[in-house]
Amino acid sequence: MGALDFVSLAEAREQAAVLLKQVKSGLDPLAERKRKESVPTFEEACTIVWQQNRPTWKSEKHALQWLKALEDHAYPVLKTKRISEISSANILDVLSPIWTNKTATAKRVRQRMRAVFDWAKASGYYSGDNPVDGVKMALPKQSNTRKHHNALPWQQLPEFMCELNGRSGLSAKALAFLILTAGRSGEIRGAVWSEMKGDRWVIPAARMKMTRDHRVPLSSPALEIVRSMRGLSETLVFPSSQNSSKQMSNMVFKALFVRMGHDQITAHGFRSTFRDWVADNDIAAREVAEASLAHLVGGETERAYARSDMFERRRALMEKWATFALSG
C-alpha cells in the first residue's frame, strides 16, 4: 500500500477494504495489481497502433501527421491514463475545445482515437463500447460549410501568366508548371527527374492522393519549363533555391503571391481555375477534365469497367489549356 510516511492510516484502511473485497470475490489482489499495471497507457497504445499501421500508409508524411495530431490534442488530456480507465467523458474533454473551430482536425483526432480503442478492445485491454462513440450526441453540430481554396477567375489567367513569366525565379517556373499541368503543389515540389518520361510526367502512386500512378501529358510550354530546369539538381526538377538537394518549402507559392500582389489566391485554386475554364467554355467532356485533375469519376462498379485514363484526349485538352493560358 505504500510507506507510512506517504499513506495515512485512514487511506490504508480504505485500501485494505478494497483488497478484502477482491479476496472475497475470489480475486488475488497482487495479481489484479499486476494486471492493471500491464495495461498500456494511452500514449503506449497510440504508439503500438501507429507502429502496426505505419507500413500500410502511403507516405512517411502521413505517418508523422497521424501521430502528431494525437500528441497535440489528445495527449494533454489522456497521455498517462491507463487505456482501460478512459471514459467517454475524457474523450469529450479532448474533442470539445477543437470540435467547432478546428473541424477537420477534430474529425481526424476522433477517428484516430477510435482506432486506438478498437485495438484496445480487440487486445483485451478495454471492455464495453468504444468510448469515442459515446460522445457523438454530446458534441455540437459542426458547420457543413466547406471552405474552398481561393481561385483566380479563368478570364484573368492570361494576364496573370504574362506577369508570372516576367519573373525568372525558381518558384515562378514551378508555379507556371503547376498551372499548365493542373497539378497539386506537393506533386510539383516533389517531382524528380526519373518521373519525366519524354513528353509525359508519370507520378507514382506513392505520391498521389488517389494512390495510383498518374500520367500527365506535358504541353509544349510545360516541356520547355522542364528543359529549362536541367542541371540545377541531380534528383529534383524544382529544387529549393537555397539547397538544390532539398524540395521547395510548402510556403514558397504563398510568398510568391505576396510579392506579386495576389495574396488572395492559392496555388491549389488554379485547379479550380482550370476546371471552370473547361466547364464554362465546353472545352472537353466532364470525365476528361476530372481525369486531368486526377479525380476518380463514377462509382466503384463504373470505375472497374472504365480503365482508360484517356491520355490522348487529355493531351489535346492540356495543349488547349496552355494556348489559352499564354494568350495574353
C-alpha positions as a Markdown table, in Angstrom:
| # | Residue | x | y | z |
|---|---|---|---|---|
| 1 | Met | 0.0 | 0.0 | 0.0 |
| 2 | Gly | 3.0 | 2.3 | 0.5 |
| 3 | Ala | 5.2 | 3.6 | 3.3 |
| 4 | Leu | 3.8 | 5.0 | 6.5 |
| 5 | Asp | 5.2 | 8.4 | 5.6 |
| 6 | Phe | 3.1 | 8.6 | 2.4 |
| 7 | Val | -0.1 | 6.6 | 3.3 |
| 8 | Ser | -2.2 | 7.7 | 6.2 |
| 9 | Leu | -3.9 | 5.2 | 8.5 |
| 10 | Ala | -7.3 | 6.2 | 7.0 |
| 11 | Glu | -6.1 | 5.7 | 3.5 |
| 12 | Ala | -4.6 | 2.3 | 4.4 |
| 13 | Arg | -7.9 | 1.2 | 5.9 |
| 14 | Glu | -9.7 | 2.3 | 2.8 |
| 15 | Gln | -7.3 | 0.4 | 0.5 |
| 16 | Ala | -7.5 | -2.6 | 2.8 |
| 17 | Ala | -11.3 | -2.7 | 2.4 |
| 18 | Val | -10.9 | -2.7 | -1.4 |
| 19 | Leu | -8.4 | -5.5 | -1.2 |
| 20 | Leu | -10.5 | -7.5 | 1.2 |
| 21 | Lys | -13.5 | -7.2 | -1.2 |
| 22 | Gln | -11.4 | -8.5 | -4.0 |
| 23 | Val | -10.3 | -11.5 | -1.9 |
| 24 | Lys | -14.0 | -12.3 | -1.0 |
| 25 | Ser | -14.8 | -12.1 | -4.8 |
| 26 | Gly | -12.1 | -14.8 | -5.4 |
| 27 | Leu | -9.5 | -12.4 | -6.8 |
| 28 | Asp | -5.8 | -12.3 | -6.0 |
| 29 | Pro | -5.1 | -8.6 | -5.1 |
| 30 | Leu | -1.5 | -8.9 | -6.1 |
| 31 | Ala | -2.4 | -10.5 | -9.5 |
| 32 | Glu | -5.0 | -7.8 | -10.1 |
| 33 | Arg | -2.4 | -5.1 | -9.4 |
| 34 | Lys | 0.0 | -6.6 | -11.8 |
| 35 | Arg | -2.8 | -7.0 | -14.4 |
| 36 | Lys | -3.7 | -3.3 | -14.1 |
| 37 | Glu | 0.0 | -2.3 | -14.4 |
| 38 | Ser | 0.3 | -4.3 | -17.6 |
| 39 | Val | -2.4 | -2.3 | -19.2 |
| 40 | Pro | -0.8 | 0.3 | -21.6 |
| 41 | Thr | -1.2 | 4.0 | -21.1 |
| 42 | Phe | -3.0 | 5.9 | -23.8 |
| 43 | Glu | 0.4 | 7.1 | -25.2 |
| 44 | Glu | 1.7 | 3.5 | -25.3 |
| 45 | Ala | -1.4 | 2.2 | -27.0 |
| 46 | Cys | -1.2 | 5.0 | -29.6 |
| 47 | Thr | 2.4 | 4.1 | -30.3 |
| 48 | Ile | 1.5 | 0.4 | -30.8 |
| 49 | Val | -1.3 | 1.2 | -33.2 |
| 50 | Trp | 0.9 | 3.7 | -35.1 |
| 51 | Gln | 3.7 | 1.2 | -35.4 |
| 52 | Gln | 1.3 | -1.6 | -36.6 |
| 53 | Asn | -0.3 | 0.6 | -39.3 |
| 54 | Arg | 2.8 | 2.6 | -40.4 |
| 55 | Pro | 3.9 | 0.1 | -43.1 |
| 56 | Thr | 0.4 | 0.3 | -44.7 |
| 57 | Trp | 0.4 | 4.1 | -45.1 |
| 58 | Lys | 1.4 | 5.6 | -48.4 |
| 59 | Ser | 3.8 | 8.2 | -47.1 |
| 60 | Glu | 6.0 | 9.0 | -44.2 |
| 61 | Lys | 4.4 | 12.4 | -44.0 |
| 62 | His | 1.0 | 10.9 | -43.3 |
| 63 | Ala | 2.5 | 8.6 | -40.7 |
| 64 | Leu | 4.1 | 11.6 | -38.8 |
| 65 | Gln | 0.9 | 13.6 | -39.1 |
| 66 | Trp | -1.2 | 10.7 | -37.8 |
| 67 | Leu | 0.7 | 10.6 | -34.5 |
| 68 | Lys | 1.2 | 14.4 | -34.2 |
| 69 | Ala | -2.5 | 15.1 | -34.2 |
| 70 | Leu | -2.9 | 12.9 | -31.1 |
| 71 | Glu | 0.2 | 14.4 | -29.5 |
| 72 | Asp | -1.1 | 17.9 | -29.9 |
| 73 | His | -4.7 | 17.4 | -28.9 |
| 74 | Ala | -5.2 | 14.1 | -27.1 |
| 75 | Tyr | -2.0 | 13.6 | -25.1 |
| 76 | Pro | -2.5 | 16.7 | -22.9 |
| 77 | Val | -5.6 | 15.0 | -21.5 |
| 78 | Leu | -5.0 | 11.3 | -21.9 |
| 79 | Lys | -1.3 | 10.6 | -22.3 |
| 80 | Thr | -0.6 | 8.9 | -18.9 |
| 81 | Lys | -4.0 | 7.4 | -18.3 |
| 82 | Arg | -4.3 | 3.6 | -18.5 |
| 83 | Ile | -6.3 | 2.8 | -21.6 |
| 84 | Ser | -8.8 | 0.8 | -19.5 |
| 85 | Glu | -9.6 | 3.7 | -17.3 |
| 86 | Ile | -10.5 | 6.2 | -20.0 |
| 87 | Ser | -14.2 | 7.1 | -20.3 |
| 88 | Ser | -16.4 | 9.0 | -22.8 |
| 89 | Ala | -16.1 | 12.0 | -20.5 |
| 90 | Asn | -12.3 | 12.0 | -21.1 |
| 91 | Ile | -12.8 | 11.8 | -24.8 |
| 92 | Leu | -15.2 | 14.7 | -24.6 |
| 93 | Asp | -12.5 | 16.8 | -22.8 |
| 94 | Val | -10.2 | 16.2 | -25.8 |
| 95 | Leu | -12.7 | 17.0 | -28.6 |
| 96 | Ser | -14.7 | 19.8 | -27.1 |
| 97 | Pro | -12.0 | 22.6 | -27.4 |
| 98 | Ile | -11.4 | 21.9 | -31.2 |
| 99 | Trp | -14.8 | 20.5 | -32.4 |
| 100 | Thr | -16.2 | 23.7 | -33.8 |
| 101 | Asn | -13.1 | 25.8 | -34.6 |
| 102 | Lys | -10.9 | 23.1 | -36.0 |
| 103 | Thr | -13.4 | 20.8 | -37.5 |
| 104 | Ala | -11.2 | 18.8 | -39.9 |
| 105 | Thr | -8.5 | 18.3 | -37.2 |
| 106 | Ala | -11.2 | 17.3 | -34.7 |
| 107 | Lys | -12.6 | 14.6 | -37.0 |
| 108 | Arg | -9.1 | 13.2 | -37.6 |
| 109 | Val | -8.4 | 13.1 | -33.9 |
| 110 | Arg | -11.7 | 11.4 | -33.2 |
| 111 | Gln | -11.1 | 8.8 | -36.0 |
| 112 | Arg | -7.6 | 8.0 | -34.7 |
| 113 | Met | -8.7 | 7.7 | -31.1 |
| 114 | Arg | -11.5 | 5.3 | -32.2 |
| 115 | Ala | -8.8 | 3.2 | -34.0 |
| 116 | Val | -6.8 | 3.1 | -30.8 |
| 117 | Phe | -9.7 | 1.9 | -28.7 |
| 118 | Asp | -10.8 | -0.6 | -31.3 |
| 119 | Trp | -7.3 | -2.1 | -30.9 |
| 120 | Ala | -7.5 | -2.0 | -27.1 |
| 121 | Lys | -10.8 | -3.8 | -27.2 |
| 122 | Ala | -9.5 | -6.5 | -29.5 |
| 123 | Ser | -6.4 | -6.9 | -27.4 |
| 124 | Gly | -8.4 | -7.3 | -24.2 |
| 125 | Tyr | -7.4 | -4.1 | -22.6 |
| 126 | Tyr | -10.8 | -2.4 | -22.8 |
| 127 | Ser | -14.2 | -3.7 | -22.0 |
| 128 | Gly | -17.5 | -2.2 | -23.1 |
| 129 | Asp | -18.3 | 0.0 | -26.0 |
| 130 | Asn | -15.7 | 2.2 | -27.7 |
| 131 | Pro | -15.7 | 5.4 | -25.6 |
| 132 | Val | -15.2 | 7.6 | -28.7 |
| 133 | Asp | -18.7 | 6.6 | -30.0 |
| 134 | Gly | -20.2 | 7.6 | -26.7 |
| 135 | Val | -19.6 | 11.4 | -27.3 |
| 136 | Lys | -21.5 | 11.7 | -30.5 |
| 137 | Met | -24.7 | 13.2 | -29.0 |
| 138 | Ala | -22.7 | 15.4 | -26.6 |
| 139 | Leu | -20.9 | 17.3 | -29.3 |
| 140 | Pro | -22.5 | 20.3 | -31.1 |
| 141 | Lys | -23.3 | 20.0 | -34.8 |
| 142 | Gln | -20.4 | 21.1 | -37.0 |
| 143 | Ser | -20.9 | 23.5 | -39.8 |
| 144 | Asn | -21.3 | 21.8 | -43.2 |
| 145 | Thr | -19.9 | 24.9 | -45.0 |
| 146 | Arg | -16.9 | 23.8 | -47.0 |
| 147 | Lys | -14.0 | 26.3 | -47.3 |
| 148 | His | -12.8 | 26.4 | -50.9 |
| 149 | His | -9.3 | 27.4 | -52.0 |
| 150 | Asn | -9.3 | 30.9 | -53.3 |
| 151 | Ala | -9.0 | 30.7 | -57.1 |
| 152 | Leu | -8.2 | 33.2 | -59.9 |
| 153 | Pro | -11.1 | 33.6 | -62.3 |
| 154 | Trp | -10.2 | 31.9 | -65.6 |
| 155 | Gln | -10.7 | 35.1 | -67.5 |
| 156 | Gln | -7.8 | 36.7 | -65.7 |
| 157 | Leu | -5.4 | 33.8 | -66.2 |
| 158 | Pro | -3.7 | 35.1 | -69.4 |
| 159 | Glu | -2.8 | 38.4 | -67.8 |
| 160 | Phe | -1.6 | 36.6 | -64.7 |
| 161 | Met | 0.6 | 34.3 | -66.8 |
| 162 | Cys | 2.2 | 37.3 | -68.5 |
| 163 | Glu | 3.1 | 38.7 | -65.2 |
| 164 | Leu | 4.4 | 35.4 | -63.9 |
| 165 | Asn | 6.5 | 34.7 | -67.0 |
| 166 | Gly | 8.2 | 38.1 | -66.4 |
| 167 | Arg | 9.8 | 36.6 | -63.4 |
| 168 | Ser | 12.9 | 34.4 | -63.5 |
| 169 | Gly | 12.9 | 32.8 | -60.1 |
| 170 | Leu | 12.6 | 29.0 | -59.5 |
| 171 | Ser | 9.3 | 29.5 | -57.7 |
| 172 | Ala | 7.8 | 31.3 | -60.6 |
| 173 | Lys | 8.8 | 28.5 | -63.0 |
| 174 | Ala | 7.4 | 25.9 | -60.6 |
| 175 | Leu | 4.1 | 27.8 | -60.4 |
| 176 | Ala | 3.9 | 28.1 | -64.1 |
| 177 | Phe | 4.4 | 24.3 | -64.4 |
| 178 | Leu | 1.7 | 23.8 | -61.7 |
| 179 | Ile | -0.8 | 25.9 | -63.7 |
| 180 | Leu | 0.0 | 24.3 | -67.1 |
| 181 | Thr | -0.3 | 20.7 | -65.6 |
| 182 | Ala | -3.3 | 21.5 | -63.3 |
| 183 | Gly | -1.2 | 19.7 | -60.6 |
| 184 | Arg | -1.1 | 19.9 | -56.8 |
| 185 | Ser | 1.6 | 21.8 | -55.0 |
| 186 | Gly | 3.2 | 18.7 | -53.4 |
| 187 | Glu | 3.3 | 16.9 | -56.7 |
| 188 | Ile | 5.2 | 19.7 | -58.4 |
| 189 | Arg | 7.6 | 20.4 | -55.5 |
| 190 | Gly | 8.3 | 16.7 | -55.1 |
| 191 | Ala | 8.8 | 16.0 | -58.8 |
| 192 | Val | 12.0 | 14.1 | -59.6 |
| 193 | Trp | 13.8 | 13.6 | -63.0 |
| 194 | Ser | 13.1 | 9.9 | -63.1 |
| 195 | Glu | 9.4 | 10.7 | -63.3 |
| 196 | Met | 9.9 | 12.7 | -66.5 |
| 197 | Lys | 9.4 | 10.3 | -69.4 |
| 198 | Gly | 9.8 | 12.3 | -72.6 |
| 199 | Asp | 6.6 | 14.2 | -73.3 |
| 200 | Arg | 4.8 | 12.9 | -70.2 |
| 201 | Trp | 5.2 | 13.1 | -66.4 |
| 202 | Val | 4.5 | 9.8 | -64.6 |
| 203 | Ile | 3.8 | 10.4 | -60.9 |
| 204 | Pro | 4.0 | 7.2 | -58.9 |
| 205 | Ala | 1.1 | 6.1 | -56.7 |
| 206 | Ala | 3.0 | 6.7 | -53.5 |
| 207 | Arg | 2.9 | 10.5 | -54.3 |
| 208 | Met | -0.7 | 10.6 | -55.5 |
| 209 | Lys | -3.7 | 11.4 | -53.4 |
| 210 | Met | -5.7 | 8.7 | -55.2 |
| 211 | Thr | -2.8 | 6.2 | -54.6 |
| 212 | Arg | -2.3 | 5.0 | -58.2 |
| 213 | Asp | 0.1 | 6.1 | -60.9 |
| 214 | His | -0.9 | 9.2 | -62.8 |
| 215 | Arg | 0.3 | 10.1 | -66.3 |
| 216 | Val | 0.4 | 13.8 | -67.1 |
| 217 | Pro | 0.6 | 14.8 | -70.7 |
| 218 | Leu | 3.1 | 17.7 | -71.0 |
| 219 | Ser | 2.1 | 20.5 | -73.3 |
| 220 | Ser | 4.8 | 22.2 | -75.4 |
| 221 | Pro | 5.2 | 25.1 | -72.9 |
| 222 | Ala | 5.3 | 22.7 | -69.9 |
| 223 | Leu | 8.1 | 20.8 | -71.7 |
| 224 | Glu | 10.0 | 24.0 | -72.2 |
| 225 | Ile | 9.9 | 24.7 | -68.5 |
| 226 | Val | 11.2 | 21.2 | -67.7 |
| 227 | Arg | 14.1 | 21.6 | -70.1 |
| 228 | Ser | 15.0 | 24.9 | -68.6 |
| 229 | Met | 15.4 | 23.2 | -65.2 |
| 230 | Arg | 18.0 | 20.7 | -66.3 |
| 231 | Gly | 21.3 | 20.9 | -64.5 |
| 232 | Leu | 20.1 | 22.5 | -61.3 |
| 233 | Ser | 19.7 | 19.3 | -59.3 |
| 234 | Glu | 20.5 | 15.7 | -59.8 |
| 235 | Thr | 17.2 | 14.5 | -58.5 |
| 236 | Leu | 14.6 | 17.3 | -58.1 |
| 237 | Val | 13.1 | 19.0 | -61.1 |
| 238 | Phe | 12.2 | 22.1 | -59.0 |
| 239 | Pro | 14.7 | 22.3 | -56.1 |
| 240 | Ser | 14.9 | 24.8 | -53.4 |
| 241 | Ser | 16.9 | 27.9 | -54.4 |
| 242 | Gln | 18.8 | 27.6 | -51.1 |
| 243 | Asn | 19.7 | 23.9 | -51.4 |
| 244 | Ser | 19.5 | 22.0 | -54.7 |
| 245 | Ser | 19.1 | 18.7 | -52.8 |
| 246 | Lys | 16.0 | 19.8 | -50.9 |
| 247 | Gln | 12.4 | 20.4 | -52.0 |
| 248 | Met | 10.9 | 23.9 | -52.1 |
| 249 | Ser | 9.1 | 24.9 | -49.0 |
| 250 | Asn | 5.3 | 24.4 | -48.9 |
| 251 | Met | 5.1 | 28.1 | -48.3 |
| 252 | Val | 7.0 | 29.1 | -51.5 |
| 253 | Phe | 4.0 | 29.8 | -53.6 |
| 254 | Lys | 2.3 | 31.8 | -50.9 |
| 255 | Ala | 5.4 | 34.0 | -50.6 |
| 256 | Leu | 5.4 | 34.4 | -54.4 |
| 257 | Phe | 1.7 | 35.5 | -54.4 |
| 258 | Val | 2.5 | 38.2 | -51.8 |
| 259 | Arg | 5.4 | 39.5 | -53.9 |
| 260 | Met | 3.1 | 39.7 | -56.9 |
| 261 | Gly | 0.4 | 41.4 | -55.0 |
| 262 | His | -2.0 | 38.4 | -55.4 |
| 263 | Asp | -2.1 | 37.2 | -51.8 |
| 264 | Gln | -5.8 | 36.5 | -52.1 |
| 265 | Ile | -5.3 | 33.4 | -54.3 |
| 266 | Thr | -3.8 | 30.0 | -53.6 |
| 267 | Ala | -1.8 | 27.5 | -55.7 |
| 268 | His | -4.4 | 24.8 | -55.3 |
| 269 | Gly | -7.0 | 27.3 | -56.5 |
| 270 | Phe | -5.6 | 27.1 | -60.1 |
| 271 | Arg | -7.1 | 23.6 | -60.3 |
| 272 | Ser | -10.5 | 25.3 | -59.9 |
| 273 | Thr | -9.5 | 27.9 | -62.5 |
| 274 | Phe | -8.7 | 25.1 | -65.0 |
| 275 | Arg | -12.0 | 23.2 | -64.2 |
| 276 | Asp | -14.1 | 26.3 | -64.5 |
| 277 | Trp | -12.5 | 27.2 | -67.8 |
| 278 | Val | -13.3 | 23.7 | -69.2 |
| 279 | Ala | -16.9 | 23.8 | -68.0 |
| 280 | Asp | -17.7 | 27.4 | -68.9 |
| 281 | Asn | -16.4 | 27.0 | -72.4 |
| 282 | Asp | -17.5 | 23.4 | -73.0 |
| 283 | Ile | -13.9 | 22.5 | -73.9 |
| 284 | Ala | -14.0 | 18.8 | -73.0 |
| 285 | Ala | -16.2 | 16.1 | -71.5 |
| 286 | Arg | -16.5 | 16.0 | -67.8 |
| 287 | Glu | -14.7 | 12.7 | -67.4 |
| 288 | Val | -11.7 | 14.0 | -69.4 |
| 289 | Ala | -11.5 | 17.2 | -67.2 |
| 290 | Glu | -11.8 | 15.2 | -64.0 |
| 291 | Ala | -9.1 | 12.7 | -65.2 |
| 292 | Ser | -6.8 | 15.7 | -65.9 |
| 293 | Leu | -7.2 | 16.6 | -62.2 |
| 294 | Ala | -6.5 | 13.0 | -61.1 |
| 295 | His | -10.0 | 12.8 | -59.7 |
| 296 | Leu | -11.9 | 9.5 | -59.6 |
| 297 | Val | -15.2 | 9.6 | -61.5 |
| 298 | Gly | -18.3 | 7.5 | -61.0 |
| 299 | Gly | -19.0 | 4.7 | -58.6 |
| 300 | Glu | -16.8 | 1.7 | -57.8 |
| 301 | Thr | -18.5 | -0.5 | -60.4 |
| 302 | Glu | -18.3 | 2.1 | -63.1 |
| 303 | Arg | -14.6 | 2.6 | -62.4 |
| 304 | Ala | -14.0 | -1.1 | -62.6 |
| 305 | Tyr | -15.0 | -1.1 | -66.2 |
| 306 | Ala | -13.7 | 2.3 | -67.3 |
| 307 | Arg | -10.0 | 1.6 | -67.1 |
| 308 | Ser | -8.7 | 4.0 | -69.7 |
| 309 | Asp | -7.0 | 7.2 | -68.4 |
| 310 | Met | -8.0 | 9.0 | -71.7 |
| 311 | Phe | -4.4 | 10.1 | -72.1 |
| 312 | Glu | -4.5 | 11.3 | -75.7 |
| 313 | Arg | -7.8 | 13.1 | -75.1 |
| 314 | Arg | -6.2 | 14.8 | -72.1 |
| 315 | Arg | -3.1 | 15.7 | -74.1 |
| 316 | Ala | -5.3 | 17.6 | -76.5 |
| 317 | Leu | -7.0 | 19.3 | -73.6 |
| 318 | Met | -3.8 | 20.4 | -71.9 |
| 319 | Glu | -2.5 | 21.8 | -75.2 |
| 320 | Lys | -5.6 | 23.9 | -75.5 |
| 321 | Trp | -5.2 | 25.0 | -71.8 |
| 322 | Ala | -1.6 | 26.1 | -72.4 |
| 323 | Thr | -2.6 | 28.0 | -75.5 |
| 324 | Phe | -5.3 | 29.9 | -73.6 |
| 325 | Ala | -3.1 | 30.5 | -70.5 |
| 326 | Leu | -0.4 | 32.0 | -72.6 |
| 327 | Ser | -2.7 | 34.0 | -74.9 |
| 328 | Gly | -2.2 | 37.3 | -73.0 |
